[in-house]
Amino acid sequence: MSNILIIKHGSLGDIVQISGVLKDIREHHKSDKIYFMTTNKFSNLFKNCPYIDNIILDERKARINFFYYFGLFKKLNYLKFSKVYDLQNSSRTYFYQRFLRSSWSSTRNILTSDETKEKFDKEGVLERFQIQLKRSGIQKCENTLYPDFNWAVDKNYRIKFQNYIYIAPFSSKNLVHKRWPYFKELINIIKKKHHNLNLVTAPGNYDEITLAKKLGLEIILNNNNPTSIQNLASIIKNSKFVISNDTGPAHIAAHLNCDGIVIFGTHTTPKKVSIERSNFKSISTSHLKDLSAEDVYKKISEKLINISND
């Protein structure tokens, strides 16, 4: 039995996307012990992941923190990993590679002589992971392109709403350009036309709680604190439809194969982030401010009418 290390720090959407990758690595290393290195934010989530055995926390301190990295690399080298799968593929993990005595799999390592990282990164994220695994010796990659996040759903979690639409109008503070500006108008249209539907959300911080109140959404919290990722996954899975910006909950919805839509501007494309599924679709526009609430409602009205009539 060998020790295997997988590295993935985040964000939430990125974490959700690797569910199929983790399963393929697990099935290739059935008799090996798999360690997963991530941040504290995702540690509780992965304690229940069926594809890994142990978690290693990385505080991601500044690189000048010599004592922290001396301890981290000493610990990692002590475990004598026969293989490291770098799913973060960042400058930070490229820095880590220099200090670990292990066979390393990353997009930098698997490029052919006629490929550049810039060209490679234009592929969809799941396609890139599949290429990385195959060139690293895992030829059977049946799950990578089809992430299934159901392993993370808290099956015992219950909420008071039954017939509800989940809405995720948020984005991080440094990605406000992802926010479609007309959620309030769309929410008012849905409330007017579909009286029997509840419109809910689960904010992740105080600013999101404030925004949710302004939009008139039903707010789900855990004792006035954000829900866990496992609870969020349960809320989204049990919704009738999801409407979202390009944010973490959209990726959860996509990889639970929920009915829904995600709205994209020009910051990236649905293909590049591999978010469209059989039930979860996208709306793309050159300028988010030019996509009206009426335009979005027209695209989802048939779905909402069917849900209302169920």
C-alpha positions as CSV (number, residue, x, y, z in Angstrom):
1,M,0.0,0.0,0.0
2,S,1.2,3.4,-1.0
3,N,0.3,6.9,0.2
4,I,-1.3,9.2,-2.4
5,L,-1.7,13.0,-2.0
6,I,-4.4,15.1,-3.8
7,I,-4.2,18.9,-3.5
8,K,-7.2,21.2,-3.9
9,H,-7.6,24.5,-2.0
10,G,-10.8,25.9,-3.4
11,S,-13.1,27.8,-4.2
12,L,-16.4,26.2,-3.6
13,G,-17.2,25.8,-7.2
14,D,-13.8,24.2,-7.9
15,I,-14.3,21.9,-5.0
16,V,-17.6,20.7,-6.3
17,Q,-16.2,20.1,-9.8
18,I,-13.5,17.6,-8.7
19,S,-16.0,15.0,-7.4
20,G,-15.6,12.9,-10.5
21,V,-11.8,13.3,-10.5
22,L,-11.6,12.1,-6.9
23,K,-13.7,9.0,-7.7
24,D,-11.5,8.1,-10.7
25,I,-8.3,8.5,-8.6
26,R,-9.9,6.4,-5.8
27,E,-10.8,3.6,-8.2
28,H,-7.3,3.7,-9.7
29,H,-5.7,3.5,-6.2
30,K,-8.1,1.1,-4.6
31,S,-5.5,-0.4,-2.2
32,D,-3.7,2.9,-1.4
33,K,-4.2,5.4,1.3
34,I,-5.4,8.8,-0.1
35,Y,-4.7,12.0,1.7
36,F,-6.4,15.2,0.6
37,M,-4.8,18.6,1.3
38,T,-7.1,21.6,1.5
39,T,-8.0,24.6,3.6
40,N,-9.9,24.6,6.9
41,K,-13.0,26.0,5.0
42,F,-13.5,22.6,3.4
43,S,-12.2,20.2,6.0
44,N,-15.6,19.3,7.5
45,L,-17.0,18.6,4.0
46,F,-14.3,16.2,3.1
47,K,-14.4,14.3,6.4
48,N,-17.4,12.5,4.8
49,C,-16.1,12.1,1.3
50,P,-16.0,8.4,0.3
51,Y,-13.0,8.8,-2.0
52,I,-10.4,9.9,0.6
53,D,-8.9,8.6,3.8
54,N,-7.3,11.5,5.6
55,I,-7.2,15.3,5.4
56,I,-4.2,17.6,5.7
57,L,-4.9,21.2,6.4
58,D,-2.9,23.9,4.6
59,E,-3.1,27.4,6.0
60,R,-1.6,28.9,2.8
61,K,0.6,31.3,4.6
62,A,2.8,33.8,2.9
63,R,5.9,32.1,1.4
64,I,8.2,34.1,3.6
65,N,6.9,32.2,6.6
66,F,9.8,29.8,6.6
67,F,8.9,28.0,9.8
68,Y,5.4,27.1,8.6
69,Y,6.6,25.7,5.3
70,F,9.5,23.9,6.9
71,G,7.0,22.0,9.1
72,L,4.5,21.4,6.3
73,F,7.1,20.0,3.9
74,K,8.7,17.9,6.6
75,K,5.3,16.4,7.3
76,L,4.5,15.7,3.7
77,N,7.9,14.2,3.0
78,Y,7.6,12.0,6.1
79,L,4.4,10.4,4.6
80,K,6.5,9.4,1.5
81,F,3.8,10.0,-1.1
82,S,4.3,7.8,-4.2
83,K,2.1,10.2,-6.2
84,V,0.9,13.7,-5.9
85,Y,-2.2,14.8,-7.9
86,D,-2.1,18.6,-8.0
87,L,-5.7,19.6,-8.8
88,Q,-5.1,23.2,-7.9
89,N,-2.4,23.8,-10.6
90,S,-1.4,27.1,-9.2
91,S,1.8,29.0,-8.6
92,R,1.5,28.1,-5.0
93,T,1.4,24.3,-5.6
94,Y,4.1,24.7,-8.2
95,F,6.2,26.2,-5.4
96,Y,5.3,23.2,-3.2
97,Q,6.5,20.8,-5.9
98,R,10.1,22.0,-5.5
99,F,10.2,20.7,-1.9
100,L,8.4,17.4,-2.1
101,R,10.2,14.2,-3.0
102,S,7.2,12.7,-4.9
103,S,6.1,11.9,-8.5
104,W,4.0,14.9,-9.3
105,S,1.0,15.2,-11.6
106,S,0.0,18.8,-12.7
107,T,-1.0,20.5,-15.9
108,R,2.6,21.9,-16.0
109,N,4.1,18.4,-15.9
110,I,1.8,16.8,-18.5
111,L,2.1,19.3,-21.3
112,T,3.6,17.9,-24.5
113,S,6.4,19.7,-26.3
114,D,4.0,21.5,-28.8
115,E,1.6,22.6,-26.1
116,T,1.6,25.8,-24.0
117,K,-0.3,26.2,-20.7
118,E,-2.1,29.2,-22.1
119,K,-3.5,27.1,-25.0
120,F,-4.2,24.1,-22.7
121,D,-6.2,26.3,-20.2
122,K,-8.6,27.3,-23.0
123,E,-10.1,23.8,-22.7
124,G,-13.0,23.1,-20.4
125,V,-11.9,22.5,-16.8
126,L,-13.2,18.9,-16.7
127,E,-11.6,18.1,-20.0
128,R,-8.3,19.4,-18.6
129,F,-8.6,17.2,-15.6
130,Q,-9.3,14.2,-17.8
131,I,-6.2,14.9,-19.9
132,Q,-4.1,15.3,-16.7
133,L,-5.3,12.0,-15.2
134,K,-4.8,10.1,-18.4
135,R,-1.3,11.4,-19.0
136,S,-0.5,10.6,-15.4
137,G,-1.4,6.9,-15.9
138,I,-5.1,6.8,-15.1
139,Q,-6.6,5.6,-18.4
140,K,-10.0,4.8,-16.9
141,C,-11.6,8.2,-16.3
142,E,-15.3,7.4,-16.5
143,N,-16.3,9.9,-13.8
144,T,-14.2,13.0,-14.3
145,L,-16.4,14.6,-17.0
146,Y,-19.5,13.8,-15.0
147,P,-19.1,15.0,-11.4
148,D,-21.7,13.8,-8.9
149,F,-21.8,15.9,-5.7
150,N,-24.5,13.7,-4.1
151,W,-21.9,12.3,-1.7
152,A,-21.9,15.7,0.0
153,V,-25.7,16.0,0.6
154,D,-26.9,15.9,4.2
155,K,-29.7,13.5,3.8
156,N,-31.0,14.1,7.3
157,Y,-31.3,17.9,6.8
158,R,-34.9,19.2,6.6
159,I,-36.2,22.7,5.9
160,K,-39.7,24.1,6.2
161,F,-40.2,24.9,2.5
162,Q,-41.6,22.4,0.1
163,N,-42.3,24.0,-3.3
164,Y,-39.4,26.4,-3.6
165,I,-37.0,28.0,-6.1
166,Y,-33.4,28.5,-4.9
167,I,-31.9,31.8,-5.9
168,A,-28.2,32.6,-5.7
169,P,-27.7,36.3,-6.6
170,F,-24.3,36.6,-4.8
171,S,-20.6,36.7,-5.7
172,S,-17.5,37.4,-3.8
173,K,-16.5,41.0,-3.2
174,N,-13.7,40.9,-5.7
175,L,-15.9,39.3,-8.4
176,V,-18.8,41.8,-8.5
177,H,-18.6,41.8,-12.3
178,K,-20.2,38.4,-12.2
179,R,-23.4,39.7,-10.6
180,W,-26.5,40.1,-12.8
181,P,-28.1,43.3,-11.7
182,Y,-31.8,42.5,-12.1
183,F,-32.5,39.8,-9.6
184,K,-34.9,42.0,-7.7
185,E,-37.0,42.6,-10.8
186,L,-37.0,38.9,-11.7
187,I,-38.0,38.0,-8.2
188,N,-41.0,40.4,-8.4
189,I,-42.1,38.9,-11.7
190,I,-42.0,35.4,-10.2
191,K,-43.9,36.4,-7.1
192,K,-46.6,38.1,-9.1
193,K,-47.1,35.2,-11.5
194,H,-46.4,32.2,-9.2
195,H,-48.0,32.8,-5.8
196,N,-47.5,29.2,-4.7
197,L,-43.7,29.2,-5.1
198,N,-41.3,30.1,-2.3
199,L,-38.2,32.0,-3.3
200,V,-35.3,31.0,-1.0
201,T,-31.6,31.4,-0.5
202,A,-28.9,30.5,1.9
203,P,-26.4,33.4,2.4
204,G,-22.8,32.7,3.2
205,N,-22.0,35.9,5.1
206,Y,-23.5,39.1,6.6
207,D,-23.3,41.0,3.3
208,E,-25.2,38.3,1.5
209,I,-27.8,38.2,4.3
210,T,-28.3,42.0,3.8
211,L,-28.6,41.6,0.0
212,A,-31.1,38.7,0.4
213,K,-33.3,40.8,2.7
214,K,-33.3,43.7,0.1
215,L,-34.3,41.2,-2.6
216,G,-37.2,39.9,-0.6
217,L,-36.0,36.3,-0.4
218,E,-36.8,33.7,2.3
219,I,-33.5,33.2,4.1
220,I,-32.2,29.9,5.4
221,L,-29.6,30.1,8.2
222,N,-28.2,27.8,10.9
223,N,-28.8,29.6,14.2
224,N,-28.2,33.0,12.5
225,N,-25.0,31.6,10.9
226,P,-24.5,30.4,7.3
227,T,-25.5,26.8,6.7
228,S,-22.8,24.1,6.2
229,I,-21.9,23.1,2.6
230,Q,-23.6,19.8,3.2
231,N,-26.8,21.5,4.3
232,L,-26.5,23.9,1.3
233,A,-26.2,20.9,-1.0
234,S,-29.4,19.4,0.5
235,I,-31.3,22.7,0.2
236,I,-30.3,23.0,-3.5
237,K,-30.9,19.3,-4.3
238,N,-34.5,19.5,-3.0
239,S,-35.4,22.8,-4.8
240,K,-37.7,22.7,-7.8
241,F,-35.5,25.1,-9.8
242,V,-32.3,27.1,-9.3
243,I,-31.4,30.6,-10.6
244,S,-27.9,31.8,-10.1
245,N,-24.9,33.9,-11.0
246,D,-21.7,32.0,-11.8
247,T,-20.9,31.2,-8.2
248,G,-20.4,28.1,-5.9
249,P,-24.1,27.2,-5.5
250,A,-24.5,27.1,-9.3
251,H,-21.8,24.4,-9.5
252,I,-23.5,22.5,-6.7
253,A,-26.8,22.7,-8.6
254,A,-25.1,21.6,-11.9
255,H,-23.4,18.6,-10.3
256,L,-26.5,17.5,-8.5
257,N,-28.2,17.7,-11.9
258,C,-30.8,20.1,-10.6
259,D,-33.2,22.0,-13.0
260,G,-32.0,25.5,-13.3
261,I,-30.1,28.2,-15.1
262,V,-26.9,30.2,-14.5
263,I,-26.3,33.6,-15.9
264,F,-22.9,34.5,-17.5
265,G,-21.3,37.7,-18.7
266,T,-18.0,37.9,-20.5
267,H,-15.8,36.9,-17.5
268,T,-15.7,33.4,-18.8
269,T,-17.8,30.8,-20.7
270,P,-20.1,28.0,-19.5
271,K,-17.9,25.6,-21.6
272,K,-14.7,26.7,-20.0
273,V,-16.0,26.1,-16.4
274,S,-17.9,22.9,-17.5
275,I,-21.1,23.9,-15.8
276,E,-23.9,22.9,-18.2
277,R,-25.6,19.5,-17.6
278,S,-28.7,17.8,-19.0
279,N,-31.0,19.8,-16.7
280,F,-28.8,22.8,-15.8
281,K,-28.4,25.3,-18.5
282,S,-26.8,28.7,-19.0
283,I,-27.7,32.2,-20.4
284,S,-24.8,34.1,-21.7
285,T,-24.7,37.8,-22.6
286,S,-22.0,40.3,-23.7
287,H,-23.2,42.8,-21.1
288,L,-25.1,41.7,-18.0
289,K,-26.9,45.0,-17.7
290,D,-28.4,44.4,-21.2
291,L,-30.1,41.2,-20.1
292,S,-33.5,42.2,-18.7
293,A,-35.5,40.4,-16.0
294,E,-38.2,39.9,-18.7
295,D,-35.7,38.2,-21.0
296,V,-34.7,35.7,-18.3
297,Y,-38.3,35.1,-17.2
298,K,-39.2,34.2,-20.8
299,K,-36.5,31.5,-20.9
300,I,-37.6,29.9,-17.6
301,S,-41.4,30.6,-17.7
302,E,-42.4,27.2,-19.0
303,K,-40.5,25.4,-16.3
304,L,-41.9,27.6,-13.6
305,I,-45.5,27.2,-14.9
306,N,-45.0,23.4,-14.8
307,I,-43.6,23.6,-11.3
308,S,-46.5,25.8,-10.2
309,N,-49.1,23.3,-11.6
310,D,-47.5,20.2,-10.0
